[in-house]
Amino acid sequence: MKISNGANDRKPQLYFLIAILAGTFVLTFFIFRPFLYALALAAVFAIVFQPIYQKIVGFVRGRQGLAALATILIVVVFVFTPLIFLGIQIFQEAQQLYFSLAENGGKDAVLNIFNGLLNSFQKYFPAAQEFSVNINQYFKQGLSWLLQHLGSVFSSFAKMAVSSLLFLIALYYLLKDGQKLKAAIIALSPLSDVNDEVIFQKLGMAIDSVMKGSLLIALIQGVLVSAGFAIFGVPNAVLWGSVAAIAALIPSIGTALVLLPAIFYLFLSGETLFAVGLLLWGMTAVGLVDNFLGPKFIGRGMQLHPLIILLSVFGGIGFFGPIGFLLGPLTVSLLFALLGIYSSLMIKYKNV
């Protein structure tokens, strides 16, 4: 009778287990895929609001469920409620812009303004005539795309409501059981506990940098742009201020992408004084926010080069969708954290 080798017998079992785990992981990913954005956003909010949650836990004498509910109430009152009113205002202004472009000749008016800019440009650069015609064609295509897809944005509120409910449920359990989940991940990780803690620490720093730094500054700049547009007579101020807040995630030039067209619009409309006023407003109130608040907030977190932030924002939006402006920089920050751990391990092994 042949006696089998125990080590050799365990290898097929291990390979079979790994194959089953891989297949199950892929199936689980596709099952959870519709909810990944809500779960990722809930994880980010759980980390951001963790200090508030811990203070409430101490106040209610360790009742974690009650503390999690109280934290969610704070999120709903101070985050969700303002966002709902802001979303309603943005929807109304976007609807007005949509109907203006689609029915009231607004599309032709925008093209006429653009053609006026091109004609003025050609007076100084006659050789750019062919280039300008191509730009005009691309601009028409862009407006056509906007008119075709803007309606679909208005029809997605039911999906947003379901995602919001799932977000709140996930946030509750991540606040209540987040430390248990973290301990389970560390126990399953093949890395040492020290390296796992470093990854969680740097990921938390990245979230602080993105949420409390970049996003907060972008929000402030968006509010200032909306205020400037309202003061100097640019229509749909809240809508364009929201666009400016998203554009502000692009380092250095973000808000200028929204402010400069508005300034040109005022000039072409004959409102020269208002155009100069908006230009000064953009250079002072909006432009100085980066210089004063940027180092205070972003400097506390995990710093990334502006070019990497720019690429991660655009790449994240292209890959993850609208929430990619947050997940893109976080993914890149996690990559740099893992590279740092890999570098330290290589140095350690070389010294052994």
Helices and strands as residue ranges (DSSP letters): H 6-32, G 33-35, H 36-48, H 50-59, H 64-75, I 76-80, H 81-102, H 106-124, G 126-128, H 129-154, H 157-188, H 193-207, I 208-215, H 216-231, H 237-247, H 256-268, H 272-281, I 282-286, H 287-297, G 298-300, H 306-320, H 324-351
